């Protein structure tokens, strides 16, 4: 067969390590006996020349070497007349930075392809079955079934802030205001990101003091740039003031790149502080993620954490975000740190404590609302990656959970709360009149 390659990466990740991974992938492909065409270097942005070079291939093979948004890959996949396959590579859980985050890129792309009704095959690993990837079964879409649980009502008066627009290529964070209102009753107020920055800059020092006091107790805070730290803490105060002014229950915030490139301080630490105070915030302007958090917080009566699933090893998965989990989830005293890619304060760093957890998403995969649920336990393990992360032993087999993440077209954010709340969430789904998918469950 003729295999057309699109090796995808972004320069904010570990490019040297990504190039090592790409060399390994290319060596395996060269040994396969197939004709390999297309670029053999990392594509850091959309490349129409690469699309032309791969247009007549029997298989378009997207090499997800680091995290990327899904815009270019979706355009390539939907235009390609042959088979589409995706190969993403893992990285070791060494406690350091998330160097590639390729699984999350695969997750983002699988959602976008589901929305576009484009079938695909995928593999995740260093050594993969190339025959299965290139000519085996494609992912079959998975949909849920009606919940038989006793219906449980949710609050129909949720007020959600959307501050800034979702990043390009993040179909996972798209939303329709009217459809969300019809489903949940939630009302969304759309605000501009520069307005948040202006409010933060204008905040009087005494309004910043409570957040500075919280930060003062973090290990290593004295090593941070004082200007970045102050600007970050001002975001906490500005968000809290917006919450009080508009009576917001949850917020969806465009957290990058402008908070770093235009404002000069991370919103991750403030998100942790607000989440601990029961005002959950969603990254990347993920409005459905914010509503998901609000629902799970009410069900669990506890703080929630909106996490990415960033690794699956056949036995366990890793949930992670840059540094914004509520501190009550910490297995040890949190440390103050900087963003691993953008190198600015304030983020919190700690492994999640051991205990039973429930993951939940009010999903729009394949353009239809569903409730997606997974249960398991965070294990007592060293920190997998910097930021806030936990190693989860799912109740269902990890391989089946991974397959279902792709087959359901699940968004890349899931809300996590401690405790087993699956039955209550089944009731929420029954009350909303939507189907339920339990990740990894036997069909």
KEKE-132570 format. One record per residue (C-alpha): residue number from 1; residue in three letters; x, y, z. Coordinates in pm, 1 decimal. Layout:
    k    r      east     north        up
  NUM  ALA         X         Y         Z
...
//
This chain:
    k    r      east     north        up
    1  UNK       0.0       0.0       0.0
    2  UNK      93.8     363.1     -34.2
    3  UNK     100.0     525.7     310.0
    4  UNK      81.8     905.3     329.9
    5  UNK     230.9    1057.9     644.4
    6  UNK     133.0    1367.2     840.0
    7  UNK     366.5    1387.7    1145.9
    8  UNK     206.8    1644.3    1378.4
    9  UNK     368.0    1834.3    1665.8
   10  UNK     381.7    2173.4    1835.5
   11  UNK     693.7    2371.9    1936.3
   12  UNK     569.3    2431.1    2293.1
   13  UNK     639.5    2064.7    2370.9
   14  UNK     974.3    1880.5    2384.8
   15  UNK    1072.8    1897.5    2018.9
   16  UNK    1396.9    1700.7    2055.2
   17  UNK    1212.4    1416.1    2226.2
   18  UNK     936.4    1433.2    1964.5
   19  UNK    1197.8    1398.0    1691.2
   20  UNK    1330.0    1083.4    1862.7
   21  UNK     978.8     941.3    1869.5
   22  UNK     924.3    1029.4    1504.8
   23  UNK    1248.6     854.3    1406.3
   24  UNK    1127.5     540.1    1584.3
   25  UNK     792.8     555.7    1404.4
   26  UNK     956.0     610.6    1065.6
   27  UNK    1191.9     316.6    1118.5
   28  UNK     897.4      87.2    1191.1
   29  UNK     710.5     212.3     886.1
   30  UNK    1013.7     178.2     657.5
   31  UNK    1052.3    -183.6     770.8
   32  UNK     688.1    -259.8     693.2
   33  UNK     740.2    -298.1     318.4
   34  UNK     480.6     -35.7     230.5
   35  UNK     549.2     266.8      11.9
   36  UNK     586.5     566.5     241.7
   37  UNK     517.0     915.5     103.6
   38  UNK     477.8    1259.9     253.4
   39  UNK     689.2    1463.3     496.4
   40  UNK     933.9    1287.7     727.1
   41  UNK     973.4    1585.6     959.3
   42  UNK     749.0    1730.4    1229.0
   43  UNK     475.3    1957.4    1094.8
   44  UNK     436.9    2244.8    1337.4
   45  UNK     150.6    2409.2    1148.5
   46  UNK     -95.2    2345.0     866.5
   47  UNK      90.9    2240.1     551.5
   48  UNK     -93.6    2225.4     219.2
   49  UNK     215.8    2089.0      44.6
   50  UNK     198.6    1786.3     274.0
   51  UNK    -168.4    1738.4     186.7
   52  UNK     -82.1    1736.6    -183.2
   53  UNK     196.3    1482.3    -127.5
   54  UNK     -39.3    1244.5      55.8
   55  UNK    -356.1    1298.0    -148.6
   56  UNK    -330.9     977.7    -354.7
   57  UNK    -219.4     749.1     -69.6
   58  UNK    -423.1     441.4      13.7
   59  UNK    -396.2     530.1     382.8
   60  UNK    -353.7     873.6     537.2
   61  UNK    -151.4     802.0     851.8
   62  UNK    -159.0    1086.1    1102.8
   63  UNK     136.9    1058.3    1340.4
   64  UNK      24.4    1230.2    1661.4
   65  UNK     372.6    1290.2    1801.0
   66  UNK     275.9    1567.4    2045.1
   67  UNK     -49.8    1734.3    2136.5
   68  UNK    -197.5    1950.1    1861.9
   69  UNK    -534.9    2103.7    1803.2
   70  UNK    -753.8    1910.7    1560.1
   71  UNK    -807.9    2170.0    1285.5
   72  UNK    -546.5    2066.2    1029.0
   73  UNK    -579.1    1692.1    1088.8
   74  UNK    -957.5    1709.8    1058.8
   75  UNK    -931.2    1900.1     731.7
   76  UNK    -686.6    1641.7     600.6
   77  UNK    -891.6    1342.5     715.4
   78  UNK   -1224.9    1463.8     583.7
   79  UNK   -1074.7    1545.4     243.3
   80  UNK    -888.0    1215.2     205.7
   81  UNK   -1056.2     956.1     -16.0
   82  UNK    -883.6     652.3     135.3
   83  UNK    -849.3     508.7     482.9
   84  UNK    -752.3     730.3     780.0
   85  UNK    -538.7     600.9    1066.5
   86  UNK    -385.9     775.0    1369.8
   87  UNK     -76.5     662.1    1560.9
   88  UNK      -6.1     840.9    1889.4
   89  UNK     292.7     773.7    2113.0
   90  UNK     318.5     754.3    2494.0
   91  UNK     582.1     895.4    2725.8
   92  UNK     710.1     761.9    3058.8
   93  UNK     544.8     871.7    3383.1
   94  UNK     861.7    1007.9    3537.9
   95  UNK     718.8    1293.6    3744.5
   96  UNK     857.6    1554.8    3506.0
   97  UNK     685.7    1776.6    3253.3
   98  UNK     433.3    1636.1    3009.1
   99  UNK     676.4    1633.4    2718.6
  100  UNK     443.7    1523.2    2436.4
  101  UNK      82.0    1494.2    2557.1
  102  UNK       7.0    1297.2    2240.2
  103  UNK    -283.6    1095.7    2385.4
  104  UNK    -476.3    1415.8    2451.5
  105  UNK    -418.6    1520.7    2089.7
  106  UNK    -555.1    1184.5    1976.1
  107  UNK    -856.5    1238.3    2203.2
  108  UNK    -921.1    1584.0    2057.3
  109  UNK    -896.0    1452.5    1702.2
  110  UNK   -1122.7    1151.9    1762.6
  111  UNK   -1396.0    1388.2    1882.1
  112  UNK   -1359.8    1610.3    1575.4
  113  UNK   -1367.8    1313.5    1336.6
  114  UNK   -1681.3    1184.8    1508.7
  115  UNK   -1852.5    1518.7    1456.8
  116  UNK   -1755.9    1499.4    1088.9
  117  UNK   -1873.6    1138.2    1049.4
  118  UNK   -1522.9    1032.3     942.1
  119  UNK   -1427.5     675.2    1035.7
  120  UNK   -1069.5     600.6    1141.2
  121  UNK    -840.4     346.2    1303.7
  122  UNK    -600.7     428.9    1586.2
  123  UNK    -308.3     290.0    1781.5
  124  UNK    -142.6     419.4    2096.2
  125  UNK     201.3     291.1    2184.4
  126  UNK     563.7     276.4    2079.1
  127  UNK     540.9     -72.4    1928.4
  128  UNK     205.9    -115.7    1753.9
  129  UNK      46.1    -368.3    1519.2
  130  UNK      93.3    -184.7    1190.9
  131  UNK    -109.2    -437.7     993.6
  132  UNK    -409.6    -380.1    1220.8
  133  UNK    -360.3      -4.2    1210.0
  134  UNK    -328.3      15.0     832.6
  135  UNK    -583.3    -246.3     726.9
  136  UNK    -773.3    -376.9    1030.4
  137  UNK   -1106.6    -277.1    1178.7
  138  UNK   -1189.4      90.2    1210.2
  139  UNK   -1336.0     243.4    1524.8
  140  UNK   -1709.0     175.8    1534.6
  141  UNK   -1907.4     464.0    1689.1
  142  UNK   -2043.8     385.6    2031.2
  143  UNK   -2363.6     539.3    2165.5
  144  UNK   -2521.7     506.0    2506.2
  145  UNK   -2852.4     364.7    2618.4
  146  UNK   -3136.3     511.6    2823.6
  147  UNK   -3081.7     521.8    3197.7
  148  UNK   -3303.2     303.6    3414.5
  149  UNK   -3214.8     500.1    3728.5
  150  UNK   -3462.9     705.6    3925.0
  151  UNK   -3464.3    1050.7    3764.0
  152  UNK   -3272.0    1314.3    3957.3
  153  UNK   -3332.4    1682.1    3896.5
  154  UNK   -3045.9    1924.9    3847.9
  155  UNK   -3048.7    2294.2    3916.9
  156  UNK   -3218.3    2465.5    3622.9
  157  UNK   -3091.0    2812.4    3714.8
  158  UNK   -2715.8    2771.3    3663.1
  159  UNK   -2537.0    3088.7    3557.7
  160  UNK   -2222.1    3027.7    3355.5
  161  UNK   -1955.5    3277.7    3247.1
  162  UNK   -1775.6    3225.5    2919.7
  163  UNK   -1470.2    3449.7    2924.2
  164  UNK   -1304.5    3460.2    2584.9
  165  UNK   -1354.7    3220.4    2295.4
  166  UNK   -1238.8    2861.1    2268.0
  167  UNK    -903.8    2804.5    2091.3
  168  UNK    -911.8    2722.4    1721.4
  169  UNK    -930.3    2350.9    1647.4
  170  UNK   -1090.7    2272.5    1984.9
  171  UNK   -1427.3    2136.7    1869.7
  172  UNK   -1444.1    1971.4    2212.5
  173  UNK   -1516.0    2315.1    2361.7
  174  UNK   -1780.7    2432.2    2113.9
  175  UNK   -2133.0    2497.7    2240.0
  176  UNK   -2473.0    2622.0    2132.6
  177  UNK   -2619.3    2858.3    2389.8
  178  UNK   -2982.9    2779.6    2308.5
  179  UNK   -2928.8    2402.6    2297.0
  180  UNK   -2751.7    2410.2    2634.0
  181  UNK   -3035.3    2617.4    2784.5
  182  UNK   -3297.3    2378.1    2649.5
  183  UNK   -3113.5    2076.7    2789.9
  184  UNK   -3003.9    2204.4    3131.9
  185  UNK   -3158.1    2546.5    3189.2
  186  UNK   -2810.4    2697.9    3217.1
  187  UNK   -2773.5    3059.0    3105.5
  188  UNK   -2440.5    3167.5    2960.0
  189  UNK   -2305.1    3522.3    2981.0
  190  UNK   -2031.3    3585.8    2727.1
  191  UNK   -1752.6    3818.4    2840.8
  192  UNK   -1433.7    3934.8    2672.7
  193  UNK   -1092.1    3824.0    2790.4
  194  UNK    -939.7    4177.6    2779.1
  195  UNK   -1212.0    4289.0    3020.7
  196  UNK   -1093.5    4026.3    3269.5
  197  UNK    -736.2    4150.2    3230.0
  198  UNK    -843.6    4513.2    3284.1
  199  UNK   -1036.9    4419.2    3596.5
  200  UNK    -737.3    4228.2    3730.7
  201  UNK    -496.1    4516.6    3671.4
  202  UNK    -732.1    4764.2    3838.9
  203  UNK    -789.4    4550.6    4149.1
  204  UNK    -678.1    4730.5    4467.8
  205  UNK    -403.9    4564.5    4667.7
  206  UNK    -631.2    4490.1    4963.0
  207  UNK    -857.6    4289.1    4729.2
  208  UNK    -557.5    4078.7    4621.2
  209  UNK    -441.0    4017.9    4977.9
  210  UNK    -663.4    3714.0    5055.9
  211  UNK    -528.5    3527.1    4753.2
  212  UNK    -171.2    3630.1    4831.3
  213  UNK    -220.9    3485.2    5178.9
  214  UNK    -327.8    3152.1    5028.3
  215  UNK     -26.7    3150.7    4797.8
  216  UNK     211.1    3235.9    5082.3
  217  UNK     160.2    2890.8    5231.9
  218  UNK     273.4    2708.2    4918.2
  219  UNK     614.4    2547.6    4902.6
  220  UNK     858.8    2724.8    4673.8
  221  UNK     646.5    3035.2    4627.3
  222  UNK     943.1    3254.9    4714.9
  223  UNK    1125.4    3132.1    4401.8
  224  UNK     859.8    3263.3    4163.3
  225  UNK     875.9    3588.7    3970.8
  226  UNK     695.9    3839.2    4191.3
  227  UNK     537.7    4026.3    3901.2
  228  UNK     396.9    3710.1    3746.0
  229  UNK     273.6    3592.0    4083.7
  230  UNK      98.6    3922.4    4152.7
  231  UNK     -64.7    3927.1    3809.5
  232  UNK    -182.4    3568.7    3853.4
  233  UNK    -332.2    3637.5    4195.6
  234  UNK    -507.3    3944.2    4054.7
  235  UNK    -686.6    3711.7    3814.2
  236  UNK    -817.9    3519.1    4114.5
  237  UNK    -953.3    3838.7    4265.0
  238  UNK   -1105.0    3955.5    3937.1
  239  UNK   -1274.5    3620.4    3876.9
  240  UNK   -1412.0    3617.4    4229.6
  241  UNK   -1546.0    3969.3    4181.4
  242  UNK   -1715.4    3867.9    3854.8
  243  UNK   -1867.4    3570.2    4031.3
  244  UNK   -2013.4    3795.3    4299.4
  245  UNK   -2132.6    4062.3    4055.7
  246  UNK   -2310.0    3824.3    3817.7
  247  UNK   -2378.3    3541.0    4064.8
  248  UNK   -2199.1    3293.2    3843.3
  249  UNK   -2206.0    2927.6    3945.3
  250  UNK   -1919.9    2823.4    3716.0
  251  UNK   -1688.8    2976.4    3457.6
  252  UNK   -1531.3    2874.9    3127.6
  253  UNK   -1212.0    3069.9    3062.7
  254  UNK    -984.1    3098.1    2761.2
  255  UNK    -673.8    3022.5    2961.9
  256  UNK    -406.2    3042.1    2687.5
  257  UNK    -221.6    3185.1    2511.5
  258  UNK    -330.2    3541.1    2593.4
  259  UNK    -303.5    3508.7    2970.9
  260  UNK      65.8    3450.7    2909.6
  261  UNK     137.2    3651.1    2594.1
  262  UNK     -78.5    3957.7    2660.8
  263  UNK    -138.3    3962.8    3035.7
  264  UNK     168.0    3795.1    3184.1
  265  UNK      38.4    3554.4    3444.7
  266  UNK    -123.6    3209.7    3459.8
  267  UNK    -487.8    3155.6    3552.6
  268  UNK    -426.1    2794.7    3663.8
  269  UNK    -353.3    2874.1    4030.9
  270  UNK    -659.1    3102.0    4053.7
  271  UNK    -871.8    2825.0    3901.0
  272  UNK    -753.5    2592.6    4178.4
  273  UNK    -846.9    2849.5    4442.3
  274  UNK   -1192.4    2913.2    4297.3
  275  UNK   -1256.0    2542.7    4251.9
  276  UNK   -1173.5    2474.5    4615.0
  277  UNK   -1423.3    2750.0    4706.9
  278  UNK   -1692.0    2572.5    4498.2
  279  UNK   -1683.7    2795.3    4190.0
  280  UNK   -1554.2    2549.2    3930.8
  281  UNK   -1372.3    2686.1    3627.9
  282  UNK   -1318.2    2515.3    3294.5
  283  UNK   -1006.6    2569.1    3084.4
  284  UNK   -1008.6    2654.0    2714.5
  285  UNK   -1349.8    2824.2    2736.0
  286  UNK   -1516.8    2482.2    2766.7
  287  UNK   -1873.5    2582.8    2853.6
  288  UNK   -2009.0    2226.0    2861.9
  289  UNK   -1711.3    2142.9    3083.1
  290  UNK   -1814.9    2417.1    3325.8
  291  UNK   -2175.1    2289.3    3333.7
  292  UNK   -2044.1    1933.7    3380.1
  293  UNK   -1841.2    2050.6    3679.4
  294  UNK   -2136.1    2232.9    3831.2
  295  UNK   -2358.5    1925.5    3801.4
  296  UNK   -2097.6    1690.4    3947.6
  297  UNK   -2015.6    1934.7    4228.9
  298  UNK   -2382.3    1942.2    4333.5
  299  UNK   -2409.1    1562.3    4313.8
  300  UNK   -2087.4    1500.2    4507.3
  301  UNK   -2119.2    1800.1    4741.4
  302  UNK   -1744.3    1840.4    4699.5
  303  UNK   -1494.2    2031.0    4483.8
  304  UNK   -1435.4    1900.5    4131.6
  305  UNK   -1138.3    1890.2    3896.6
  306  UNK   -1169.1    1925.1    3517.7
  307  UNK    -896.4    1694.7    3388.2
  308  UNK    -744.2    1567.8    3066.9
  309  UNK    -683.4    1196.1    3023.9
  310  UNK    -320.3    1200.6    2912.1
  311  UNK    -200.3     840.4    2921.6
  312  UNK    -332.5     483.4    2917.7
  313  UNK     -91.0     193.4    2973.4
  314  UNK    -321.0    -107.4    2956.1
  315  UNK    -369.8    -116.1    3332.0
  316  UNK    -419.0     243.4    3446.8
  317  UNK    -477.5     591.8    3313.3
  318  UNK    -341.2     932.0    3413.2
  319  UNK    -568.0    1231.3    3469.0
  320  UNK    -384.4    1562.4    3456.5
  321  UNK    -401.9    1933.3    3411.6
  322  UNK    -139.0    2205.2    3418.0
  323  UNK    -178.0    2287.9    3786.9
  324  UNK    -535.2    2371.8    3882.6
  325  UNK    -691.8    2088.8    4084.7
  326  UNK    -854.6    2195.3    4415.6
  327  UNK    -607.2    2163.9    4701.8
  328  UNK    -834.8    1934.2    4903.0
  329  UNK    -748.0    1667.5    4642.3
  330  UNK    -375.5    1684.6    4722.6
  331  UNK    -187.1    1381.4    4853.5
  332  UNK      76.6    1613.3    5000.7
  333  UNK     126.2    1981.4    5067.0
  334  UNK      98.9    2163.9    4731.4
  335  UNK     396.7    2340.9    4580.0
  336  UNK     390.9    2664.8    4383.5
  337  UNK     528.7    2633.3    4032.6
  338  UNK     526.4    2774.6    3679.4
  339  UNK     354.0    2650.6    3365.7
  340  UNK     568.7    2379.7    3208.2
  341  UNK     532.4    2514.4    2853.5
  342  UNK     474.9    2887.0    2905.9
  343  UNK     709.5    2927.4    3206.4
  344  UNK     493.6    3169.9    3408.1
  345  UNK     338.7    3158.5    3756.8
  346  UNK     113.7    3062.9    3936.2
  347  UNK      35.2    2695.7    3917.6
  348  UNK      -8.1    2439.0    4191.7
  349  UNK     176.4    2109.0    4185.4
  350  UNK      81.9    1787.3    4365.1
  351  UNK     -24.1    1428.0    4304.9
  352  UNK    -389.5    1351.0    4369.2
  353  UNK    -465.9    1167.1    4693.0
  354  UNK    -568.1     802.2    4686.0
  355  UNK    -938.1     721.7    4693.1
  356  UNK   -1251.4     633.7    4499.8
  357  UNK   -1334.5     876.3    4218.8
  358  UNK   -1603.1     934.9    3959.0
  359  UNK   -1539.9    1095.6    3620.5
  360  UNK   -1828.3    1255.2    3433.3
  361  UNK   -1892.7    1448.0    3113.7
  362  UNK   -2204.0    1604.4    2971.9
  363  UNK   -2097.7    1518.7    2618.1
  364  UNK   -2192.2    1644.7    2272.1
  365  UNK   -2004.6    1372.7    2085.0
  366  UNK   -2142.0    1294.4    1739.2
  367  UNK   -2365.6    1599.2    1780.4
  368  UNK   -2597.1    1441.7    2039.9
  369  UNK   -2612.3    1493.6    2418.0
  370  UNK   -2507.8    1200.4    2635.9
  371  UNK   -2385.0    1143.0    2988.8
  372  UNK   -2045.3     972.0    2999.2
  373  UNK   -1939.7     812.7    3328.6
  374  UNK   -1635.0     624.8    3455.9
  375  UNK   -1551.8     506.6    3806.0
  376  UNK   -1233.3     385.8    3966.4
  377  UNK    -972.8     475.3    4223.9
  378  UNK    -677.9     710.7    4230.2
  379  UNK    -382.5     497.5    4340.1
  380  UNK    -116.9     591.2    4593.3
  381  UNK     150.6     655.5    4334.1
  382  UNK     424.1     914.7    4281.8
  383  UNK     331.3    1214.8    4073.5
  384  UNK     310.1    1102.2    3709.3
  385  UNK     361.0    1445.7    3551.3
  386  UNK     418.1    1796.2    3682.6
  387  UNK     108.0    2001.1    3754.3
  388  UNK    -178.8    1817.5    3920.0
  389  UNK    -213.4    1454.0    3819.4
  390  UNK    -329.9    1117.0    3944.7
  391  UNK    -296.5     754.7    3836.1
  392  UNK    -641.6     596.8    3808.8
  393  UNK    -728.5     228.3    3824.5
  394  UNK   -1061.4     215.6    3643.0
  395  UNK   -1327.8     -29.0    3755.6
  396  UNK   -1355.1    -151.1    3396.0
  397  UNK   -1053.2    -276.1    3197.2
  398  UNK    -824.3       9.0    3098.7
  399  UNK    -799.2    -109.3    2739.2
  400  UNK   -1176.7    -107.3    2706.5
  401  UNK   -1193.0     239.3    2862.9
  402  UNK    -935.8     365.4    2610.2
  403  UNK   -1127.6     211.0    2320.5
  404  UNK   -1450.9     370.5    2441.8
  405  UNK   -1292.8     715.4    2473.0
  406  UNK   -1225.5     695.0    2099.5
  407  UNK   -1545.3     513.5    2001.0
  408  UNK   -1770.0     757.4    2187.1
  409  UNK   -1589.2    1059.7    2042.1
  410  UNK   -1555.2    1183.7    2398.8
  411  UNK   -1436.0    1538.6    2463.5
  412  UNK   -1087.5    1573.1    2614.8
  413  UNK   -1211.8    1719.5    2945.8
  414  UNK   -1386.2    1512.8    3214.1
  415  UNK   -1485.9    1633.5    3559.2
  416  UNK   -1353.3    1432.6    3853.6
  417  UNK   -1488.0    1416.9    4209.2
  418  UNK   -1399.7    1188.9    4498.2
  419  UNK   -1654.0     922.2    4586.7
  420  UNK   -1872.7     689.2    4381.3
  421  UNK   -2150.9     895.6    4227.4
  422  UNK   -2232.0     681.2    3924.3
  423  UNK   -2587.1     594.6    4028.0
  424  UNK   -2672.3     956.6    4105.0
  425  UNK   -2534.2    1060.7    3764.6
  426  UNK   -2739.2     790.8    3596.5
  427  UNK   -3033.3     960.8    3765.5
  428  UNK   -2920.8    1296.9    3629.5
  429  UNK   -2916.0    1148.3    3279.8
  430  UNK   -3264.2    1004.4    3330.8
  431  UNK   -3387.1    1343.3    3448.1
  432  UNK   -3237.3    1513.5    3141.8
  433  UNK   -3374.6    1244.8    2911.2
  434  UNK   -3033.5    1156.6    2764.1
  435  UNK   -2849.4     827.5    2715.3
  436  UNK   -2563.3     704.5    2933.4
  437  UNK   -2227.0     560.1    2830.9
  438  UNK   -2021.3     385.9    3097.9
  439  UNK   -1663.3     377.6    2973.4
  440  UNK   -1524.0      27.9    2935.0
  441  UNK   -1846.1    -150.9    3028.8
  442  UNK   -1936.3    -469.8    2842.1
  443  UNK   -2177.5    -400.6    2556.3
//
